[in-house]
Amino acid sequence: MLTKNQINHLLEERDRLFKAWQYAPEGDKNSIVMRISDIDEDLAFYQPEKKKVTRKFVKNNVNLILYD
C-alpha cells in the first residue's frame, strides 16, 4: 500500500511529465506517455475510490486518466 506522501509524489511526477511532454521532441513523446500511463495504473490500483475522468488525450491507443 502506498502512503499519502508516495501518492502525492506520483501525482507531482505525473504533472511534471505532462509539462515535459508539451516541449519534448517527437521521438521522446511516446516514452513520456507510457510513463504517465504507468503512473495512472498505479494510482487506479491504490486509489480505487477516486473518481476517474477519461481524458480526450490519447497517444498510441493509450488513454490517460484525469483525477478530480
PyMOL Python script that loads the backbone (N, CA, C, O; Angstrom):
from pymol import cmd

cmd.read_pdbstr("""\
ATOM      1  N   MET A   1       0.842  -1.188   0.000  1.00  0.00           N
ATOM      2  CA  MET A   1       0.000   0.000   0.000  1.00  0.00           C
ATOM      3  C   MET A   1       0.884   1.247   0.000  1.00  0.00           C
ATOM      4  O   MET A   1       1.884   1.320   0.715  1.00  0.00           O
ATOM      5  N   LEU A   2       0.508   2.190  -0.788  1.00  0.00           N
ATOM      6  CA  LEU A   2       1.258   3.444  -0.849  1.00  0.00           C
ATOM      7  C   LEU A   2       0.780   4.398   0.244  1.00  0.00           C
ATOM      8  O   LEU A   2      -0.403   4.432   0.584  1.00  0.00           O
ATOM      9  N   THR A   3       1.711   5.164   0.778  1.00  0.00           N
ATOM     10  CA  THR A   3       1.340   6.192   1.747  1.00  0.00           C
ATOM     11  C   THR A   3       0.814   7.411   0.994  1.00  0.00           C
ATOM     12  O   THR A   3       0.983   7.528  -0.220  1.00  0.00           O
ATOM     13  N   LYS A   4       0.191   8.290   1.713  1.00  0.00           N
ATOM     14  CA  LYS A   4      -0.330   9.524   1.114  1.00  0.00           C
ATOM     15  C   LYS A   4       0.804  10.330   0.476  1.00  0.00           C
ATOM     16  O   LYS A   4       0.629  10.938  -0.580  1.00  0.00           O
ATOM     17  N   ASN A   5       1.956  10.325   1.124  1.00  0.00           N
ATOM     18  CA  ASN A   5       3.119  11.046   0.606  1.00  0.00           C
ATOM     19  C   ASN A   5       3.591  10.444  -0.719  1.00  0.00           C
ATOM     20  O   ASN A   5       3.944  11.181  -1.640  1.00  0.00           O
ATOM     21  N   GLN A   6       3.600   9.131  -0.822  1.00  0.00           N
ATOM     22  CA  GLN A   6       4.013   8.467  -2.060  1.00  0.00           C
ATOM     23  C   GLN A   6       3.015   8.739  -3.184  1.00  0.00           C
ATOM     24  O   GLN A   6       3.410   8.938  -4.333  1.00  0.00           O
ATOM     25  N   ILE A   7       1.736   8.747  -2.857  1.00  0.00           N
ATOM     26  CA  ILE A   7       0.704   9.059  -3.855  1.00  0.00           C
ATOM     27  C   ILE A   7       0.869  10.486  -4.348  1.00  0.00           C
ATOM     28  O   ILE A   7       0.772  10.750  -5.546  1.00  0.00           O
ATOM     29  N   ASN A   8       1.120  11.411  -3.422  1.00  0.00           N
ATOM     30  CA  ASN A   8       1.338  12.806  -3.818  1.00  0.00           C
ATOM     31  C   ASN A   8       2.563  12.939  -4.712  1.00  0.00           C
ATOM     32  O   ASN A   8       2.565  13.729  -5.655  1.00  0.00           O
ATOM     33  N   HIS A   9       3.603  12.167  -4.415  1.00  0.00           N
ATOM     34  CA  HIS A   9       4.809  12.190  -5.249  1.00  0.00           C
ATOM     35  C   HIS A   9       4.496  11.694  -6.663  1.00  0.00           C
ATOM     36  O   HIS A   9       4.976  12.271  -7.639  1.00  0.00           O
ATOM     37  N   LEU A  10       3.700  10.638  -6.780  1.00  0.00           N
ATOM     38  CA  LEU A  10       3.304  10.139  -8.105  1.00  0.00           C
ATOM     39  C   LEU A  10       2.502  11.191  -8.867  1.00  0.00           C
ATOM     40  O   LEU A  10       2.710  11.379 -10.066  1.00  0.00           O
ATOM     41  N   LEU A  11       1.597  11.870  -8.189  1.00  0.00           N
ATOM     42  CA  LEU A  11       0.798  12.910  -8.835  1.00  0.00           C
ATOM     43  C   LEU A  11       1.666  14.071  -9.298  1.00  0.00           C
ATOM     44  O   LEU A  11       1.444  14.623 -10.375  1.00  0.00           O
ATOM     45  N   GLU A  12       2.651  14.443  -8.490  1.00  0.00           N
ATOM     46  CA  GLU A  12       3.576  15.515  -8.883  1.00  0.00           C
ATOM     47  C   GLU A  12       4.412  15.107 -10.091  1.00  0.00           C
ATOM     48  O   GLU A  12       4.625  15.900 -11.009  1.00  0.00           O
ATOM     49  N   GLU A  13       4.886  13.854 -10.079  1.00  0.00           N
ATOM     50  CA  GLU A  13       5.670  13.362 -11.220  1.00  0.00           C
ATOM     51  C   GLU A  13       4.826  13.345 -12.485  1.00  0.00           C
ATOM     52  O   GLU A  13       5.308  13.680 -13.568  1.00  0.00           O
ATOM     53  N   ARG A  14       3.569  12.956 -12.344  1.00  0.00           N
ATOM     54  CA  ARG A  14       2.647  12.911 -13.479  1.00  0.00           C
ATOM     55  C   ARG A  14       2.441  14.302 -14.075  1.00  0.00           C
ATOM     56  O   ARG A  14       2.461  14.470 -15.294  1.00  0.00           O
ATOM     57  N   ASP A  15       2.244  15.296 -13.209  1.00  0.00           N
ATOM     58  CA  ASP A  15       2.088  16.673 -13.683  1.00  0.00           C
ATOM     59  C   ASP A  15       3.356  17.161 -14.388  1.00  0.00           C
ATOM     60  O   ASP A  15       3.286  17.815 -15.428  1.00  0.00           O
ATOM     61  N   ARG A  16       4.500  16.839 -13.816  1.00  0.00           N
ATOM     62  CA  ARG A  16       5.777  17.237 -14.411  1.00  0.00           C
ATOM     63  C   ARG A  16       5.957  16.600 -15.788  1.00  0.00           C
ATOM     64  O   ARG A  16       6.452  17.241 -16.716  1.00  0.00           O
ATOM     65  N   LEU A  17       5.556  15.347 -15.915  1.00  0.00           N
ATOM     66  CA  LEU A  17       5.670  14.655 -17.200  1.00  0.00           C
ATOM     67  C   LEU A  17       4.737  15.255 -18.249  1.00  0.00           C
ATOM     68  O   LEU A  17       5.103  15.350 -19.420  1.00  0.00           O
ATOM     69  N   PHE A  18       3.529  15.662 -17.836  1.00  0.00           N
ATOM     70  CA  PHE A  18       2.624  16.310 -18.785  1.00  0.00           C
ATOM     71  C   PHE A  18       3.238  17.589 -19.326  1.00  0.00           C
ATOM     72  O   PHE A  18       3.144  17.877 -20.519  1.00  0.00           O
ATOM     73  N   LYS A  19       3.867  18.353 -18.446  1.00  0.00           N
ATOM     74  CA  LYS A  19       4.508  19.592 -18.895  1.00  0.00           C
ATOM     75  C   LYS A  19       5.690  19.279 -19.813  1.00  0.00           C
ATOM     76  O   LYS A  19       5.898  19.960 -20.818  1.00  0.00           O
ATOM     77  N   ALA A  20       6.463  18.248 -19.466  1.00  0.00           N
ATOM     78  CA  ALA A  20       7.616  17.872 -20.294  1.00  0.00           C
ATOM     79  C   ALA A  20       7.167  17.385 -21.659  1.00  0.00           C
ATOM     80  O   ALA A  20       7.844  17.631 -22.657  1.00  0.00           O
ATOM     81  N   TRP A  21       6.036  16.697 -21.718  1.00  0.00           N
ATOM     82  CA  TRP A  21       5.530  16.172 -22.986  1.00  0.00           C
ATOM     83  C   TRP A  21       5.279  17.292 -23.992  1.00  0.00           C
ATOM     84  O   TRP A  21       5.513  17.125 -25.189  1.00  0.00           O
ATOM     85  N   GLN A  22       4.802  18.432 -23.501  1.00  0.00           N
ATOM     86  CA  GLN A  22       4.482  19.547 -24.395  1.00  0.00           C
ATOM     87  C   GLN A  22       5.700  20.036 -25.170  1.00  0.00           C
ATOM     88  O   GLN A  22       5.574  20.466 -26.316  1.00  0.00           O
ATOM     89  N   TYR A  23       6.872  19.974 -24.558  1.00  0.00           N
ATOM     90  CA  TYR A  23       8.078  20.534 -25.175  1.00  0.00           C
ATOM     91  C   TYR A  23       9.043  19.464 -25.664  1.00  0.00           C
ATOM     92  O   TYR A  23      10.106  19.783 -26.196  1.00  0.00           O
ATOM     93  N   ALA A  24       8.685  18.213 -25.489  1.00  0.00           N
ATOM     94  CA  ALA A  24       9.592  17.121 -25.870  1.00  0.00           C
ATOM     95  C   ALA A  24       9.636  16.957 -27.383  1.00  0.00           C
ATOM     96  O   ALA A  24       8.650  17.221 -28.071  1.00  0.00           O
ATOM     97  N   PRO A  25      10.783  16.521 -27.901  1.00  0.00           N
ATOM     98  CA  PRO A  25      10.856  16.194 -29.328  1.00  0.00           C
ATOM     99  C   PRO A  25       9.926  15.024 -29.636  1.00  0.00           C
ATOM    100  O   PRO A  25       9.616  14.219 -28.758  1.00  0.00           O
ATOM    101  N   GLU A  26       9.497  14.941 -30.857  1.00  0.00           N
ATOM    102  CA  GLU A  26       8.519  13.918 -31.255  1.00  0.00           C
ATOM    103  C   GLU A  26       8.974  12.506 -30.885  1.00  0.00           C
ATOM    104  O   GLU A  26       8.144  11.680 -30.506  1.00  0.00           O
ATOM    105  N   GLY A  27      10.241  12.219 -30.982  1.00  0.00           N
ATOM    106  CA  GLY A  27      10.748  10.893 -30.677  1.00  0.00           C
ATOM    107  C   GLY A  27      10.663  10.511 -29.207  1.00  0.00           C
ATOM    108  O   GLY A  27      10.670   9.326 -28.874  1.00  0.00           O
ATOM    109  N   ASP A  28      10.583  11.499 -28.326  1.00  0.00           N
ATOM    110  CA  ASP A  28      10.537  11.234 -26.882  1.00  0.00           C
ATOM    111  C   ASP A  28       9.124  11.220 -26.316  1.00  0.00           C
ATOM    112  O   ASP A  28       8.919  10.769 -25.189  1.00  0.00           O
ATOM    113  N   LYS A  29       8.159  11.698 -27.067  1.00  0.00           N
ATOM    114  CA  LYS A  29       6.798  11.834 -26.549  1.00  0.00           C
ATOM    115  C   LYS A  29       6.171  10.496 -26.164  1.00  0.00           C
ATOM    116  O   LYS A  29       5.459  10.407 -25.164  1.00  0.00           O
ATOM    117  N   ASN A  30       6.432   9.462 -26.953  1.00  0.00           N
ATOM    118  CA  ASN A  30       5.809   8.173 -26.671  1.00  0.00           C
ATOM    119  C   ASN A  30       6.280   7.608 -25.330  1.00  0.00           C
ATOM    120  O   ASN A  30       5.470   7.076 -24.571  1.00  0.00           O
ATOM    121  N   SER A  31       7.572   7.716 -25.029  1.00  0.00           N
ATOM    122  CA  SER A  31       8.059   7.187 -23.755  1.00  0.00           C
ATOM    123  C   SER A  31       7.496   7.963 -22.575  1.00  0.00           C
ATOM    124  O   SER A  31       7.255   7.385 -21.515  1.00  0.00           O
ATOM    125  N   ILE A  32       7.283   9.262 -22.740  1.00  0.00           N
ATOM    126  CA  ILE A  32       6.684  10.064 -21.676  1.00  0.00           C
ATOM    127  C   ILE A  32       5.241   9.633 -21.449  1.00  0.00           C
ATOM    128  O   ILE A  32       4.808   9.502 -20.305  1.00  0.00           O
ATOM    129  N   VAL A  33       4.498   9.412 -22.521  1.00  0.00           N
ATOM    130  CA  VAL A  33       3.105   8.976 -22.412  1.00  0.00           C
ATOM    131  C   VAL A  33       3.031   7.606 -21.739  1.00  0.00           C
ATOM    132  O   VAL A  33       2.137   7.360 -20.930  1.00  0.00           O
ATOM    133  N   MET A  34       3.956   6.726 -22.068  1.00  0.00           N
ATOM    134  CA  MET A  34       3.948   5.400 -21.448  1.00  0.00           C
ATOM    135  C   MET A  34       4.207   5.495 -19.945  1.00  0.00           C
ATOM    136  O   MET A  34       3.592   4.765 -19.169  1.00  0.00           O
ATOM    137  N   ARG A  35       5.104   6.379 -19.527  1.00  0.00           N
ATOM    138  CA  ARG A  35       5.362   6.558 -18.087  1.00  0.00           C
ATOM    139  C   ARG A  35       4.133   7.130 -17.393  1.00  0.00           C
ATOM    140  O   ARG A  35       3.801   6.716 -16.282  1.00  0.00           O
ATOM    141  N   ILE A  36       3.456   8.076 -18.037  1.00  0.00           N
ATOM    142  CA  ILE A  36       2.218   8.625 -17.471  1.00  0.00           C
ATOM    143  C   ILE A  36       1.176   7.525 -17.343  1.00  0.00           C
ATOM    144  O   ILE A  36       0.451   7.463 -16.349  1.00  0.00           O
ATOM    145  N   SER A  37       1.100   6.672 -18.331  1.00  0.00           N
ATOM    146  CA  SER A  37       0.168   5.552 -18.298  1.00  0.00           C
ATOM    147  C   SER A  37       0.482   4.608 -17.134  1.00  0.00           C
ATOM    148  O   SER A  37      -0.431   4.128 -16.463  1.00  0.00           O
ATOM    149  N   ASP A  38       1.752   4.345 -16.896  1.00  0.00           N
ATOM    150  CA  ASP A  38       2.153   3.504 -15.762  1.00  0.00           C
ATOM    151  C   ASP A  38       1.727   4.131 -14.436  1.00  0.00           C
ATOM    152  O   ASP A  38       1.237   3.439 -13.544  1.00  0.00           O
ATOM    153  N   ILE A  39       1.916   5.429 -14.316  1.00  0.00           N
ATOM    154  CA  ILE A  39       1.503   6.131 -13.097  1.00  0.00           C
ATOM    155  C   ILE A  39      -0.008   6.047 -12.934  1.00  0.00           C
ATOM    156  O   ILE A  39      -0.500   5.837 -11.825  1.00  0.00           O
ATOM    157  N   ASP A  40      -0.755   6.209 -14.035  1.00  0.00           N
ATOM    158  CA  ASP A  40      -2.212   6.097 -13.978  1.00  0.00           C
ATOM    159  C   ASP A  40      -2.652   4.733 -13.466  1.00  0.00           C
ATOM    160  O   ASP A  40      -3.584   4.630 -12.668  1.00  0.00           O
ATOM    161  N   GLU A  41      -1.976   3.687 -13.931  1.00  0.00           N
ATOM    162  CA  GLU A  41      -2.307   2.340 -13.470  1.00  0.00           C
ATOM    163  C   GLU A  41      -2.037   2.185 -11.976  1.00  0.00           C
ATOM    164  O   GLU A  41      -2.844   1.596 -11.257  1.00  0.00           O
ATOM    165  N   ASP A  42      -0.905   2.710 -11.508  1.00  0.00           N
ATOM    166  CA  ASP A  42      -0.593   2.644 -10.077  1.00  0.00           C
ATOM    167  C   ASP A  42      -1.631   3.393  -9.256  1.00  0.00           C
ATOM    168  O   ASP A  42      -2.094   2.899  -8.228  1.00  0.00           O
ATOM    169  N   LEU A  43      -1.994   4.580  -9.711  1.00  0.00           N
ATOM    170  CA  LEU A  43      -2.978   5.375  -8.979  1.00  0.00           C
ATOM    171  C   LEU A  43      -4.346   4.704  -8.980  1.00  0.00           C
ATOM    172  O   LEU A  43      -5.048   4.735  -7.970  1.00  0.00           O
ATOM    173  N   ALA A  44      -4.730   4.105 -10.089  1.00  0.00           N
ATOM    174  CA  ALA A  44      -6.021   3.412 -10.159  1.00  0.00           C
ATOM    175  C   ALA A  44      -6.035   2.216  -9.216  1.00  0.00           C
ATOM    176  O   ALA A  44      -7.071   1.906  -8.628  1.00  0.00           O
ATOM    177  N   PHE A  45      -4.902   1.543  -9.066  1.00  0.00           N
ATOM    178  CA  PHE A  45      -4.827   0.378  -8.183  1.00  0.00           C
ATOM    179  C   PHE A  45      -4.875   0.794  -6.714  1.00  0.00           C
ATOM    180  O   PHE A  45      -5.573   0.175  -5.911  1.00  0.00           O
ATOM    181  N   TYR A  46      -4.130   1.845  -6.367  1.00  0.00           N
ATOM    182  CA  TYR A  46      -4.028   2.259  -4.965  1.00  0.00           C
ATOM    183  C   TYR A  46      -5.081   3.268  -4.543  1.00  0.00           C
ATOM    184  O   TYR A  46      -5.246   3.519  -3.349  1.00  0.00           O
ATOM    185  N   GLN A  47      -5.796   3.852  -5.494  1.00  0.00           N
ATOM    186  CA  GLN A  47      -6.853   4.812  -5.181  1.00  0.00           C
ATOM    187  C   GLN A  47      -8.137   4.439  -5.914  1.00  0.00           C
ATOM    188  O   GLN A  47      -8.645   5.245  -6.693  1.00  0.00           O
ATOM    189  N   PRO A  48      -8.673   3.250  -5.691  1.00  0.00           N
ATOM    190  CA  PRO A  48      -9.871   2.848  -6.457  1.00  0.00           C
ATOM    191  C   PRO A  48     -11.091   3.708  -6.149  1.00  0.00           C
ATOM    192  O   PRO A  48     -12.031   3.757  -6.944  1.00  0.00           O
ATOM    193  N   GLU A  49     -11.085   4.390  -4.998  1.00  0.00           N
ATOM    194  CA  GLU A  49     -12.247   5.206  -4.638  1.00  0.00           C
ATOM    195  C   GLU A  49     -12.264   6.567  -5.321  1.00  0.00           C
ATOM    196  O   GLU A  49     -13.282   7.259  -5.302  1.00  0.00           O
ATOM    197  N   LYS A  50     -11.140   6.955  -5.926  1.00  0.00           N
ATOM    198  CA  LYS A  50     -11.091   8.242  -6.613  1.00  0.00           C
ATOM    199  C   LYS A  50     -11.955   8.212  -7.860  1.00  0.00           C
ATOM    200  O   LYS A  50     -12.013   7.212  -8.576  1.00  0.00           O
ATOM    201  N   LYS A  51     -12.617   9.318  -8.100  1.00  0.00           N
ATOM    202  CA  LYS A  51     -13.422   9.446  -9.312  1.00  0.00           C
ATOM    203  C   LYS A  51     -12.489   9.655 -10.502  1.00  0.00           C
ATOM    204  O   LYS A  51     -11.640  10.546 -10.480  1.00  0.00           O
ATOM    205  N   LYS A  52     -12.646   8.840 -11.530  1.00  0.00           N
ATOM    206  CA  LYS A  52     -11.796   8.925 -12.715  1.00  0.00           C
ATOM    207  C   LYS A  52     -12.571   9.582 -13.855  1.00  0.00           C
ATOM    208  O   LYS A  52     -13.756   9.317 -14.057  1.00  0.00           O
ATOM    209  N   VAL A  53     -11.892  10.424 -14.574  1.00  0.00           N
ATOM    210  CA  VAL A  53     -12.464  11.072 -15.743  1.00  0.00           C
ATOM    211  C   VAL A  53     -11.534  10.769 -16.909  1.00  0.00           C
ATOM    212  O   VAL A  53     -10.356  11.123 -16.878  1.00  0.00           O
ATOM    213  N   THR A  54     -12.061  10.117 -17.932  1.00  0.00           N
ATOM    214  CA  THR A  54     -11.220   9.805 -19.085  1.00  0.00           C
ATOM    215  C   THR A  54     -10.905  11.087 -19.835  1.00  0.00           C
ATOM    216  O   THR A  54     -11.792  11.886 -20.134  1.00  0.00           O
ATOM    217  N   ARG A  55      -9.669  11.264 -20.123  1.00  0.00           N
ATOM    218  CA  ARG A  55      -9.204  12.449 -20.833  1.00  0.00           C
ATOM    219  C   ARG A  55      -9.255  12.189 -22.328  1.00  0.00           C
ATOM    220  O   ARG A  55      -9.100  11.050 -22.769  1.00  0.00           O
ATOM    221  N   LYS A  56      -9.469  13.223 -23.097  1.00  0.00           N
ATOM    222  CA  LYS A  56      -9.514  13.084 -24.549  1.00  0.00           C
ATOM    223  C   LYS A  56      -8.126  12.871 -25.144  1.00  0.00           C
ATOM    224  O   LYS A  56      -7.997  12.509 -26.314  1.00  0.00           O
ATOM    225  N   PHE A  57      -7.113  13.091 -24.357  1.00  0.00           N
ATOM    226  CA  PHE A  57      -5.738  12.950 -24.813  1.00  0.00           C
ATOM    227  C   PHE A  57      -5.408  11.469 -24.972  1.00  0.00           C
ATOM    228  O   PHE A  57      -5.309  10.741 -23.984  1.00  0.00           O
ATOM    229  N   VAL A  58      -5.241  11.036 -26.191  1.00  0.00           N
ATOM    230  CA  VAL A  58      -4.911   9.642 -26.464  1.00  0.00           C
ATOM    231  C   VAL A  58      -3.690   9.622 -27.389  1.00  0.00           C
ATOM    232  O   VAL A  58      -3.685  10.279 -28.430  1.00  0.00           O
ATOM    233  N   LYS A  59      -2.691   8.892 -27.017  1.00  0.00           N
ATOM    234  CA  LYS A  59      -1.480   8.793 -27.817  1.00  0.00           C
ATOM    235  C   LYS A  59      -1.153   7.318 -27.972  1.00  0.00           C
ATOM    236  O   LYS A  59      -0.963   6.618 -26.977  1.00  0.00           O
ATOM    237  N   ASN A  60      -1.088   6.842 -29.195  1.00  0.00           N
ATOM    238  CA  ASN A  60      -0.775   5.435 -29.473  1.00  0.00           C
ATOM    239  C   ASN A  60      -1.703   4.486 -28.717  1.00  0.00           C
ATOM    240  O   ASN A  60      -1.256   3.508 -28.118  1.00  0.00           O
ATOM    241  N   ASN A  61      -2.986   4.786 -28.754  1.00  0.00           N
ATOM    242  CA  ASN A  61      -4.020   3.973 -28.115  1.00  0.00           C
ATOM    243  C   ASN A  61      -3.855   3.858 -26.605  1.00  0.00           C
ATOM    244  O   ASN A  61      -4.340   2.898 -26.006  1.00  0.00           O
ATOM    245  N   VAL A  62      -3.182   4.817 -25.981  1.00  0.00           N
ATOM    246  CA  VAL A  62      -3.065   4.840 -24.525  1.00  0.00           C
ATOM    247  C   VAL A  62      -3.998   5.936 -24.028  1.00  0.00           C
ATOM    248  O   VAL A  62      -3.780   7.117 -24.300  1.00  0.00           O
ATOM    249  N   ASN A  63      -5.027   5.547 -23.308  1.00  0.00           N
ATOM    250  CA  ASN A  63      -5.987   6.503 -22.760  1.00  0.00           C
ATOM    251  C   ASN A  63      -5.477   6.955 -21.402  1.00  0.00           C
ATOM    252  O   ASN A  63      -5.266   6.127 -20.516  1.00  0.00           O
ATOM    253  N   LEU A  64      -5.279   8.236 -21.229  1.00  0.00           N
ATOM    254  CA  LEU A  64      -4.805   8.751 -19.952  1.00  0.00           C
ATOM    255  C   LEU A  64      -6.004   9.176 -19.111  1.00  0.00           C
ATOM    256  O   LEU A  64      -7.080   9.463 -19.635  1.00  0.00           O
ATOM    257  N   ILE A  65      -5.796   9.210 -17.804  1.00  0.00           N
ATOM    258  CA  ILE A  65      -6.883   9.452 -16.869  1.00  0.00           C
ATOM    259  C   ILE A  65      -6.609  10.743 -16.101  1.00  0.00           C
ATOM    260  O   ILE A  65      -5.477  11.006 -15.695  1.00  0.00           O
ATOM    261  N   LEU A  66      -7.642  11.532 -15.908  1.00  0.00           N
ATOM    262  CA  LEU A  66      -7.566  12.715 -15.056  1.00  0.00           C
ATOM    263  C   LEU A  66      -8.212  12.381 -13.721  1.00  0.00           C
ATOM    264  O   LEU A  66      -9.201  11.649 -13.673  1.00  0.00           O
ATOM    265  N   TYR A  67      -7.666  12.904 -12.653  1.00  0.00           N
ATOM    266  CA  TYR A  67      -8.241  12.709 -11.323  1.00  0.00           C
ATOM    267  C   TYR A  67      -8.743  14.047 -10.819  1.00  0.00           C
ATOM    268  O   TYR A  67      -8.039  15.055 -10.887  1.00  0.00           O
ATOM    269  N   ASP A  68      -9.966  14.048 -10.314  1.00  0.00           N
ATOM    270  CA  ASP A  68     -10.520  15.286  -9.732  1.00  0.00           C
ATOM    271  C   ASP A  68      -9.952  15.527  -8.366  1.00  0.00           C
ATOM    272  O   ASP A  68     -10.297  16.517  -7.720  1.00  0.00           O
TER     273      ASP A  68
END
""", "prot")
cmd.dss("prot")
cmd.show_as("cartoon", "prot")
cmd.util.cbc("prot")
cmd.orient("prot")
